[in-house]
Amino acid sequence: MKYAWIDAQHPPFALTERCSVLVVSLSGDRSWKHSGKPDRNGLTDSQMLTLIQSIHAELKGAYGSPRMVRELRARGFPASKARVERLMREHGLRGRHQRRYTVTTDSTHALPVAENRLNRAFNPSAPHQVWSADITDLWTDDGWLYLAIVLRFPRFFVFQGSVLMRPVFLPAAC
């Protein structure tokens, strides 16, 4: 009843005077005016988490927390960096990292280059006349894997080796 009277006396008197006459606080008056209304327009943690999970799935896990905050704000949802970080961390949502491309070929060397004797003639007249080989390295969770391929026309074999395991000779299908 006090707060209704304070609200009714709005034009002639200041809010501080009205509250002091009835011995009530300014915050109590504000609380009465906003009663029944939510304090903020934001989402609950469960609603925010559902939204983050749907965006995470939609973008195939590509966004970490900074880009997720920008995406949420672009879609019209208020989001703080700390809250999004906390929700993503608590529920194991992480952004994928793009692996940086490293050039491993040095084409500007002064070393001699072997001549092309095969000249793309891959149909030899007899077996064991044409051989070709290459080696490459692949990063795996266990470390570097070195893969060597030897082509012996008309059949070919694959030789695989690794720093972590003994080299294995794998005959491939014809």
LOTI-625856 format. One record per atom (N, C-alpha, C): y, x, z; atom name; residue number from 0. Coordinates in pm, whole numbers, plus 50000, padded with zeros to 5 digits. Each point is the difference from the previous one (the first is absolute). Layout:
(timar (Y X Z) "CA" NUM)
...
//
This chain:
(timar (49881 50082 50000) "N" 0)
(timar (50119 49918 50000) "CA" 0)
(timar (50126 50086 50000) "C" 0)
(timar (49996 50114 50074) "N" 1)
(timar (50115 50088 50006) "CA" 1)
(timar (50034 50054 49862) "C" 1)
(timar (49897 50041 49927) "N" 2)
(timar (50023 50064 49871) "CA" 2)
(timar (50052 49898 49897) "C" 2)
(timar (49956 49875 50012) "N" 3)
(timar (50052 49896 49910) "CA" 3)
(timar (50151 49981 50024) "C" 3)
(timar (50042 50002 50128) "N" 4)
(timar (50143 49987 50030) "CA" 4)
(timar (50078 50119 49946) "C" 4)
(timar (49944 50122 50016) "N" 5)
(timar (50066 50121 49949) "CA" 5)
(timar (50017 49989 49849) "C" 5)
(timar (49898 49951 49932) "N" 6)
(timar (50007 49985 49854) "CA" 6)
(timar (50101 49893 49960) "C" 6)
(timar (50013 49894 50080) "N" 7)
(timar (50094 49891 49969) "CA" 7)
(timar (50146 50044 50018) "C" 7)
(timar (50027 50096 50088) "N" 8)
(timar (50136 50046 50027) "CA" 8)
(timar (50041 50118 49911) "C" 8)
(timar (49941 50012 49886) "N" 9)
(timar (50020 50116 49913) "CA" 9)
(timar (50145 50021 49956) "C" 9)
(timar (50070 49904 49940) "N" 10)
(timar (50132 50035 49944) "CA" 10)
(timar (50106 50045 50102) "C" 10)
(timar (50021 49934 50112) "N" 11)
(timar (50115 50042 50081) "CA" 11)
(timar (49979 50128 50083) "C" 11)
(timar (49875 50032 50040) "N" 12)
(timar (49979 50112 50092) "CA" 12)
(timar (49907 50105 49940) "C" 12)
(timar (50019 50123 50043) "N" 13)
(timar (49914 50110 49953) "CA" 13)
(timar (49863 49990 50068) "C" 13)
(timar (49901 50057 49938) "N" 14)
(timar (49864 49994 50051) "CA" 14)
(timar (49989 50066 50138) "C" 14)
(timar (50066 50113 50020) "N" 15)
(timar (49993 50067 50131) "CA" 15)
(timar (50058 49913 50111) "C" 15)
(timar (50108 49927 49971) "N" 16)
(timar (50060 49911 50101) "CA" 16)
(timar (49906 49884 50033) "C" 16)
(timar (49939 49943 49896) "N" 17)
(timar (49909 49886 50022) "CA" 17)
(timar (49879 50041 50083) "C" 17)
(timar (49945 50120 49969) "N" 18)
(timar (49882 50047 50074) "CA" 18)
(timar (50036 50035 50145) "C" 18)
(timar (50116 50058 50021) "N" 19)
(timar (50038 50038 50136) "CA" 19)
(timar (50026 49877 50088) "C" 19)
(timar (50051 49889 49945) "N" 20)
(timar (50024 49879 50077) "CA" 20)
(timar (49869 49943 50054) "C" 20)
(timar (49894 50002 49916) "N" 21)
(timar (49872 49944 50043) "CA" 21)
(timar (49904 50106 50055) "C" 21)
(timar (50048 50121 50013) "N" 22)
(timar (49922 50112 50054) "CA" 22)
(timar (49868 50017 49924) "C" 22)
(timar (50009 50018 49870) "N" 23)
(timar (49884 50029 49916) "CA" 23)
(timar (50034 50123 49916) "C" 23)
(timar (49898 50066 49949) "N" 24)
(timar (50022 50122 49922) "CA" 24)
(timar (50020 49968 49852) "C" 24)
(timar (50065 50093 49931) "N" 25)
(timar (50018 49985 49855) "CA" 25)
(timar (49864 50002 49928) "C" 25)
(timar (49910 50086 50047) "N" 26)
(timar (49869 50007 49936) "CA" 26)
(timar (49921 49870 50022) "C" 26)
(timar (50017 49935 50113) "N" 27)
(timar (49935 49871 50024) "CA" 27)
(timar (50049 49894 49903) "C" 27)
(timar (50133 50000 49971) "N" 28)
(timar (50056 49906 49903) "CA" 28)
(timar (49942 50027 49861) "C" 28)
(timar (49994 50128 49963) "N" 29)
(timar (49945 50034 49867) "CA" 29)
(timar (49853 49961 49991) "C" 29)
(timar (49927 50021 50107) "N" 30)
(timar (49859 49964 50003) "CA" 30)
(timar (49982 49849 49984) "C" 30)
(timar (50085 49921 50065) "N" 31)
(timar (49993 49855 49988) "CA" 31)
(timar (50029 49955 49857) "C" 31)
(timar (50102 50064 49936) "N" 32)
(timar (50034 49964 49862) "CA" 32)
(timar (49886 50030 49903) "C" 32)
(timar (49927 50108 50026) "N" 33)
(timar (49893 50040 49908) "CA" 33)
(timar (49862 49954 50044) "C" 33)
(timar (49993 49915 50103) "N" 34)
(timar (49870 49958 50049) "CA" 34)
(timar (49925 49923 49892) "C" 34)
(timar (49872 50028 49990) "N" 35)
(timar (49917 49934 49901) "CA" 35)
(timar (50006 50067 49864) "C" 35)
(timar (50088 50099 49984) "N" 36)
(timar (50010 50070 49872) "CA" 36)
(timar (49942 50140 50018) "C" 36)
(timar (49933 50053 49898) "N" 37)
(timar (49950 50137 50013) "CA" 37)
(timar (50116 50099 50006) "C" 37)
(timar (49981 50107 50075) "N" 38)
(timar (50105 50100 50014) "CA" 38)
(timar (50023 50079 49871) "C" 38)
(timar (49897 50012 49917) "N" 39)
(timar (50015 50078 49878) "CA" 39)
(timar (49930 49931 49884) "C" 39)
(timar (50036 50040 49882) "N" 40)
(timar (49940 49941 49880) "CA" 40)
(timar (49879 50078 49953) "C" 40)
(timar (49963 50107 50072) "N" 41)
(timar (49892 50088 49958) "CA" 41)
(timar (49862 49936 50013) "C" 41)
(timar (49902 50077 49956) "N" 42)
(timar (49861 49956 50005) "CA" 42)
(timar (49933 50054 50125) "C" 42)
(timar (49895 49933 50044) "N" 43)
(timar (49921 50053 50111) "CA" 43)
(timar (49921 50120 49949) "C" 43)
(timar (49942 50078 50092) "N" 44)
(timar (49922 50116 49959) "CA" 44)
(timar (49882 49961 49912) "C" 44)
(timar (49934 49890 50032) "N" 45)
(timar (49884 49959 49920) "CA" 45)
(timar (50043 49955 49860) "C" 45)
(timar (50114 49932 49991) "N" 46)
(timar (50050 49960 49868) "CA" 46)
(timar (50041 50122 49919) "C" 46)
(timar (50069 50094 50067) "N" 47)
(timar (50043 50122 49932) "CA" 47)
(timar (49879 50081 49954) "C" 47)
(timar (49896 50010 50084) "N" 48)
(timar (49881 50074 49965) "CA" 48)
(timar (49930 49937 49880) "C" 48)
(timar (49990 49868 49997) "N" 49)
(timar (49938 49932 49886) "CA" 49)
(timar (50078 50030 49872) "C" 49)
(timar (50130 49997 50009) "N" 50)
(timar (50084 50030 49884) "CA" 50)
(timar (49982 50145 49956) "C" 50)
(timar (49998 50093 50094) "N" 51)
(timar (49980 50141 49968) "CA" 51)
(timar (49863 50021 49936) "C" 51)
(timar (49897 49936 50054) "N" 52)
(timar (49865 50016 49944) "CA" 52)
(timar (49992 49944 49859) "C" 52)
(timar (50067 49888 49974) "N" 53)
(timar (49995 49943 49865) "CA" 53)
(timar (50074 50090 49900) "C" 53)
(timar (50113 50056 50041) "N" 54)
(timar (50072 50093 49911) "CA" 54)
(timar (49919 50127 49980) "C" 54)
(timar (49937 50048 50107) "N" 55)
(timar (49917 50121 49993) "CA" 55)
(timar (49885 49980 49900) "C" 55)
(timar (49937 49883 50006) "N" 56)
(timar (49890 49971 49906) "CA" 56)
(timar (50053 49980 49858) "C" 56)
(timar (50113 49932 49987) "N" 57)
(timar (50059 49974 49868) "CA" 57)
(timar (50036 50131 49929) "C" 57)
(timar (50049 50097 50075) "N" 58)
(timar (50043 50127 49942) "CA" 58)
(timar (49892 50108 50011) "C" 58)
(timar (49877 49958 50034) "N" 59)
(timar (49883 50088 50009) "CA" 59)
(timar (50022 50117 50094) "C" 59)
(timar (50070 49973 50111) "N" 60)
(timar (50018 50101 50103) "CA" 60)
(timar (50094 50113 49965) "C" 60)
(timar (50084 49980 49901) "N" 61)
(timar (50087 50108 49953) "CA" 61)
(timar (50119 50025 50091) "C" 61)
(timar (50044 49902 50079) "N" 62)
(timar (50122 50015 50078) "CA" 62)
(timar (49971 50041 50143) "C" 62)
(timar (50076 50097 50049) "N" 63)
(timar (50002 50034 50141) "CA" 63)
(timar (50107 49917 50068) "C" 63)
(timar (50030 50031 50126) "N" 64)
(timar (50093 49916 50075) "CA" 64)
(timar (50143 50000 49945) "C" 64)
(timar (50058 50113 49953) "N" 65)
(timar (50137 49992 49950) "CA" 65)
(timar (50015 49909 49878) "C" 65)
(timar (49908 50013 49905) "N" 66)
(timar (50007 49914 49881) "CA" 66)
(timar (49962 49857 50033) "C" 66)
(timar (49911 49981 50100) "N" 67)
(timar (49962 49865 50041) "CA" 67)
(timar (50121 49928 50059) "C" 67)
(timar (50082 50071 50080) "N" 68)
(timar (50121 49940 50057) "CA" 68)
(timar (50094 49956 49888) "C" 68)
(timar (50020 50087 49901) "N" 69)
(timar (50088 49964 49887) "CA" 69)
(timar (49944 49881 49923) "C" 69)
(timar (49869 49994 49983) "N" 70)
(timar (49937 49889 49928) "CA" 70)
(timar (50016 49869 50077) "C" 70)
(timar (49979 50004 50132) "N" 71)
(timar (50016 49879 50082) "CA" 71)
(timar (50144 49950 49994) "C" 71)
(timar (50096 50091 50010) "N" 72)
(timar (50140 49960 49994) "CA" 72)
(timar (50037 49946 49862) "C" 72)
(timar (49943 50058 49895) "N" 73)
(timar (50027 49951 49864) "CA" 73)
(timar (49944 49860 49980) "C" 73)
(timar (49893 49968 50072) "N" 74)
(timar (49942 49866 49991) "CA" 74)
(timar (50066 49901 50096) "C" 74)
(timar (50102 50046 50073) "N" 75)
(timar (50078 49910 50084) "CA" 75)
(timar (49954 49987 50144) "C" 75)
(timar (49918 50093 50047) "N" 76)
(timar (49952 49994 50138) "CA" 76)
(timar (50067 50110 50081) "C" 76)
(timar (50055 49966 50117) "N" 77)
(timar (50060 50105 50083) "CA" 77)
(timar (49890 50087 50059) "C" 77)
(timar (50015 50132 49986) "N" 78)
(timar (49897 50090 50049) "CA" 78)
(timar (50064 50131 50045) "C" 78)
(timar (49959 50048 50115) "N" 79)
(timar (50049 50130 50046) "CA" 79)
(timar (49894 50105 49971) "C" 79)
(timar (50046 50122 49983) "N" 80)
(timar (49911 50111 49969) "CA" 80)
(timar (49899 50022 50112) "C" 80)
(timar (50048 49998 50124) "N" 81)
(timar (49912 50025 50115) "CA" 81)
(timar (49891 49894 50011) "C" 81)
(timar (50035 49874 49977) "N" 82)
(timar (49902 49892 50014) "CA" 82)
(timar (49894 50009 49891) "C" 82)
(timar (50042 50025 49876) "N" 83)
(timar (49904 50012 49890) "CA" 83)
(timar (49910 50121 50022) "C" 83)
(timar (50056 50112 50044) "N" 84)
(timar (49919 50118 50029) "CA" 84)
(timar (49895 49969 50107) "C" 84)
(timar (50044 49933 50106) "N" 85)
(timar (49908 49968 50110) "CA" 85)
(timar (49887 49910 49953) "C" 85)
(timar (50033 49894 49927) "N" 86)
(timar (49896 49906 49954) "CA" 86)
(timar (49904 50068 49903) "C" 86)
(timar (50053 50082 49910) "N" 87)
(timar (49912 50069 49905) "CA" 87)
(timar (49910 50100 50072) "C" 87)
(timar (50055 50071 50097) "N" 88)
(timar (49922 50099 50075) "CA" 88)
(timar (49891 49933 50082) "C" 88)
(timar (50035 49890 50071) "N" 89)
(timar (49903 49932 50086) "CA" 89)
(timar (49885 49939 49922) "C" 89)
(timar (50023 49966 49874) "N" 90)
(timar (49896 49932 49921) "CA" 90)
(timar (49945 50089 49888) "C" 90)
(timar (50030 50128 50006) "N" 91)
(timar (49938 50096 49908) "CA" 91)
(timar (50044 49987 49855) "C" 91)
(timar (50120 49953 49976) "N" 92)
(timar (50051 49989 49863) "CA" 92)
(timar (50079 50126 49968) "C" 92)
(timar (49957 50072 49896) "N" 93)
(timar (50067 50124 49962) "CA" 93)
(timar (50025 49998 49851) "C" 93)
(timar (50107 50063 49961) "N" 94)
(timar (50032 50011 49858) "CA" 94)
(timar (49918 50111 49937) "C" 94)
(timar (49964 49980 49873) "N" 95)
(timar (49929 50104 49926) "CA" 95)
(timar (50098 50110 49964) "C" 95)
(timar (49956 50122 50007) "N" 96)
(timar (50083 50113 49959) "CA" 96)
(timar (49960 50039 49859) "C" 96)
(timar (50100 50019 49916) "N" 97)
(timar (49970 50050 49866) "CA" 97)
(timar (49985 50150 50008) "C" 97)
(timar (49892 50048 49944) "N" 98)
(timar (49976 50143 50000) "CA" 98)
(timar (50092 50065 49896) "C" 98)
(timar (50065 50105 50042) "N" 99)
(timar (50090 50070 49910) "CA" 99)
(timar (49919 50075 49894) "C" 99)
(timar (50046 49995 49876) "N" 100)
(timar (49932 50068 49891) "CA" 100)
(timar (50035 50148 50004) "C" 100)
(timar (49900 50084 49996) "N" 101)
(timar (50021 50144 50000) "CA" 101)
(timar (49950 50056 49869) "C" 101)
(timar (50086 50071 49932) "N" 102)
(timar (49961 50062 49873) "CA" 102)
(timar (49919 50124 50033) "C" 102)
(timar (49879 50009 49945) "N" 103)
(timar (49913 50114 50027) "CA" 103)
(timar (49983 50089 49878) "C" 103)
(timar (50056 49961 49888) "N" 104)
(timar (49986 50078 49878) "CA" 104)
(timar (50126 50081 49976) "C" 104)
(timar (49982 50128 49975) "N" 105)
(timar (50112 50088 49968) "CA" 105)
(timar (49994 50029 49850) "C" 105)
(timar (50079 49930 49923) "N" 106)
(timar (49999 50016 49855) "CA" 106)
(timar (50096 50107 49952) "C" 106)
(timar (50078 50056 50089) "N" 107)
(timar (50100 50099 49958) "CA" 107)
(timar (49955 50143 50028) "C" 107)
(timar (49870 50021 50014) "N" 108)
(timar (49950 50134 50029) "CA" 108)
(timar (50000 50086 49873) "C" 108)
(timar (49987 50129 50020) "N" 109)
(timar (49998 50095 49887) "CA" 109)
(timar (49859 50047 49970) "C" 109)
(timar (49900 49935 50055) "N" 110)
(timar (49861 50040 49980) "CA" 110)
(timar (49950 49952 49864) "C" 110)
(timar (49901 50069 49942) "N" 111)
(timar (49948 49956 49869) "CA" 111)
(timar (49922 49870 50013) "C" 111)
(timar (50005 49917 49898) "N" 112)
(timar (49930 49872 49996) "CA" 112)
(timar (49886 50013 49899) "C" 112)
(timar (49880 49952 50040) "N" 113)
(timar (49884 50010 49912) "CA" 113)
(timar (50020 49915 49875) "C" 113)
(timar (49949 50051 49891) "N" 114)
(timar (50014 49925 49874) "CA" 114)
(timar (49905 49881 49997) "C" 114)
(timar (50031 49901 49921) "N" 115)
(timar (49920 49880 49987) "CA" 115)
(timar (49898 50019 49889) "C" 115)
(timar (49882 50044 50037) "N" 116)
(timar (49896 50025 49900) "CA" 116)
(timar (49929 49872 49957) "C" 116)
(timar (49994 49903 50090) "N" 117)
(timar (49929 49875 49970) "CA" 117)
(timar (50078 49915 49901) "C" 117)
(timar (50131 49997 50012) "N" 118)
(timar (50088 49924 49911) "CA" 118)
(timar (49955 49855 49986) "C" 118)
(timar (49958 49940 50115) "N" 119)
(timar (49962 49859 50011) "CA" 119)
(timar (49880 49962 49913) "C" 119)
(timar (49914 50096 49968) "N" 120)
(timar (49876 49970 49926) "CA" 120)
(timar (49889 49982 50102) "C" 120)
(timar (49986 49876 50050) "N" 121)
(timar (49907 49972 50109) "CA" 121)
(timar (49860 49961 49952) "C" 121)
(timar (49970 50015 49876) "N" 122)
(timar (49869 49965 49945) "CA" 122)
(timar (49933 50127 49946) "C" 122)
(timar (49938 50078 50087) "N" 123)
(timar (49936 50124 49954) "CA" 123)
(timar (49875 49970 49918) "C" 123)
(timar (49960 50096 49917) "N" 124)
(timar (49882 49981 49916) "CA" 124)
(timar (49871 50020 50078) "C" 124)
(timar (50005 50075 50111) "N" 125)
(timar (49881 50023 50083) "CA" 125)
(timar (50042 49997 50147) "C" 125)
(timar (49903 49977 50094) "N" 126)
(timar (50035 50000 50142) "CA" 126)
(timar (50041 50139 50050) "C" 126)
(timar (50071 50005 50107) "N" 127)
(timar (50044 50120 50071) "CA" 127)
(timar (50094 50088 49919) "C" 127)
(timar (50068 49946 49903) "N" 128)
(timar (50098 50078 49924) "CA" 128)
(timar (50141 49981 50056) "C" 128)
(timar (50027 49881 50058) "N" 129)
(timar (50135 49969 50047) "CA" 129)
(timar (49995 49969 50150) "C" 129)
(timar (50083 50073 50076) "N" 130)
(timar (50014 49980 50143) "CA" 130)
(timar (50148 49983 50031) "C" 130)
(timar (50029 49919 50100) "N" 131)
(timar (50137 49984 50045) "CA" 131)
(timar (49997 49982 50151) "C" 131)
(timar (50105 50045 50069) "N" 132)
(timar (50002 49990 50146) "CA" 132)
(timar (50143 49981 50050) "C" 132)
(timar (50010 49941 50119) "N" 133)
(timar (50129 49986 50065) "CA" 133)
(timar (49976 49989 50150) "C" 133)
(timar (50102 50030 50078) "N" 134)
(timar (49991 49990 50146) "CA" 134)
(timar (50128 49934 50051) "C" 134)
(timar (49986 49921 50104) "N" 135)
(timar (50116 49937 50062) "CA" 135)
(timar (49976 49988 50150) "C" 135)
(timar (50106 49978 50075) "N" 136)
(timar (49987 49981 50144) "CA" 136)
(timar (50051 49862 50036) "C" 136)
(timar (49929 49934 50093) "N" 137)
(timar (50033 49864 50042) "CA" 137)
(timar (50013 49998 50151) "C" 137)
(timar (50105 49938 50051) "N" 138)
(timar (50019 49987 50144) "CA" 138)
(timar (49921 49880 50050) "C" 138)
(timar (49919 50019 50103) "N" 139)
(timar (49925 49891 50062) "CA" 139)
(timar (50031 50002 50150) "C" 139)
(timar (49950 49902 50073) "N" 140)
(timar (50020 49996 50144) "CA" 140)
(timar (49933 50117 50071) "C" 140)
(timar (49899 50058 49937) "N" 141)
(timar (49929 50113 50059) "CA" 141)
(timar (50059 50134 49960) "C" 141)
(timar (50098 50003 49912) "N" 142)
(timar (50060 50125 49954) "CA" 142)
(timar (49998 50005 49848) "C" 142)
(timar (50020 50119 49946) "N" 143)
(timar (50003 50016 49855) "CA" 143)
(timar (49858 50001 49943) "C" 143)
(timar (49981 49930 49892) "N" 144)
(timar (49873 49997 49928) "CA" 144)
(timar (50025 50061 49863) "C" 144)
(timar (49921 50098 49964) "N" 145)
(timar (50015 50066 49871) "CA" 145)
(timar (49893 49948 49906) "C" 145)
(timar (50042 49954 49885) "N" 146)
(timar (49909 49939 49903) "CA" 146)
(timar (50003 50081 49872) "C" 146)
(timar (49883 50045 49957) "N" 147)
(timar (49989 50074 49875) "CA" 147)
(timar (49912 49920 49906) "C" 147)
(timar (50042 49989 49876) "N" 148)
(timar (49924 49926 49900) "CA" 148)
(timar (49965 50095 49887) "C" 148)
(timar (49871 50005 49965) "N" 149)
(timar (49953 50082 49889) "CA" 149)
(timar (49939 49906 49898) "C" 149)
(timar (50053 50003 49881) "N" 150)
(timar (49948 49916 49892) "CA" 150)
(timar (49922 50088 49904) "C" 150)
(timar (49874 49967 49980) "N" 151)
(timar (49915 50071 49905) "CA" 151)
(timar (49955 49896 49898) "C" 151)
(timar (50053 50008 49883) "N" 152)
(timar (49973 49895 49902) "CA" 152)
(timar (49862 50020 49942) "C" 152)
(timar (49921 49897 49982) "N" 153)
(timar (50028 49858 50013) "CA" 153)
(timar (49979 49946 50141) "C" 153)
(timar (49955 50083 50100) "N" 154)
(timar (49984 49954 50137) "CA" 154)
(timar (50107 50065 50087) "C" 154)
(timar (50027 49940 50117) "N" 155)
(timar (50097 50065 50089) "CA" 155)
(timar (49956 49987 50145) "C" 155)
(timar (50048 50089 50083) "N" 156)
(timar (49968 50005 50141) "CA" 156)
(timar (50130 50008 50080) "C" 156)
(timar (49994 49951 50123) "N" 157)
(timar (50116 50007 50089) "CA" 157)
(timar (49963 50086 50120) "C" 157)
(timar (50081 50101 50029) "N" 158)
(timar (49980 50087 50115) "CA" 158)
(timar (50111 49971 50099) "C" 158)
(timar (49962 49969 50123) "N" 159)
(timar (50099 49963 50103) "CA" 159)
(timar (49987 50094 50117) "C" 159)
(timar (50113 50038 50057) "N" 160)
(timar (49997 50085 50117) "CA" 160)
(timar (50115 49968 50090) "C" 160)
(timar (49992 50046 50125) "N" 161)
(timar (50107 49974 50094) "CA" 161)
(timar (50005 50113 50101) "C" 161)
(timar (50115 50016 50062) "N" 162)
(timar (50013 50098 50106) "CA" 162)
(timar (49917 49957 50120) "C" 162)
(timar (49983 49869 50019) "N" 163)
(timar (49932 49949 50117) "CA" 163)
(timar (49849 49981 49981) "C" 163)
(timar (49954 50005 49879) "N" 164)
(timar (49857 49979 49977) "CA" 164)
(timar (49948 50101 49899) "C" 164)
(timar (49871 50016 49995) "N" 165)
(timar (49941 50091 49902) "CA" 165)
(timar (50013 49941 49861) "C" 165)
(timar (50021 50082 49898) "N" 166)
(timar (50006 49947 49863) "CA" 166)
(timar (49870 49931 49963) "C" 166)
(timar (50013 49894 49926) "N" 167)
(timar (49887 49919 49958) "CA" 167)
(timar (50001 49991 49849) "C" 167)
(timar (49884 50014 49940) "N" 168)
(timar (49987 49987 49855) "CA" 168)
(timar (49954 49860 49968) "C" 168)
(timar (50081 49922 49930) "N" 169)
(timar (49969 49861 49971) "CA" 169)
(timar (49982 49982 49851) "C" 169)
(timar (49878 49984 49951) "N" 170)
(timar (49985 49971 49857) "CA" 170)
(timar (50049 49859 49970) "C" 170)
(timar (50078 49986 49896) "N" 171)
(timar (50054 49869 49962) "CA" 171)
(timar (49914 49942 49888) "C" 171)
(timar (50015 49871 49982) "N" 172)
(timar (49924 49932 49895) "CA" 172)
(timar (50051 50043 49863) "C" 172)
(timar (49912 49993 49903) "N" 173)
(timar (50038 50039 49862) "CA" 173)
(timar (50092 49900 49939) "C" 173)
//
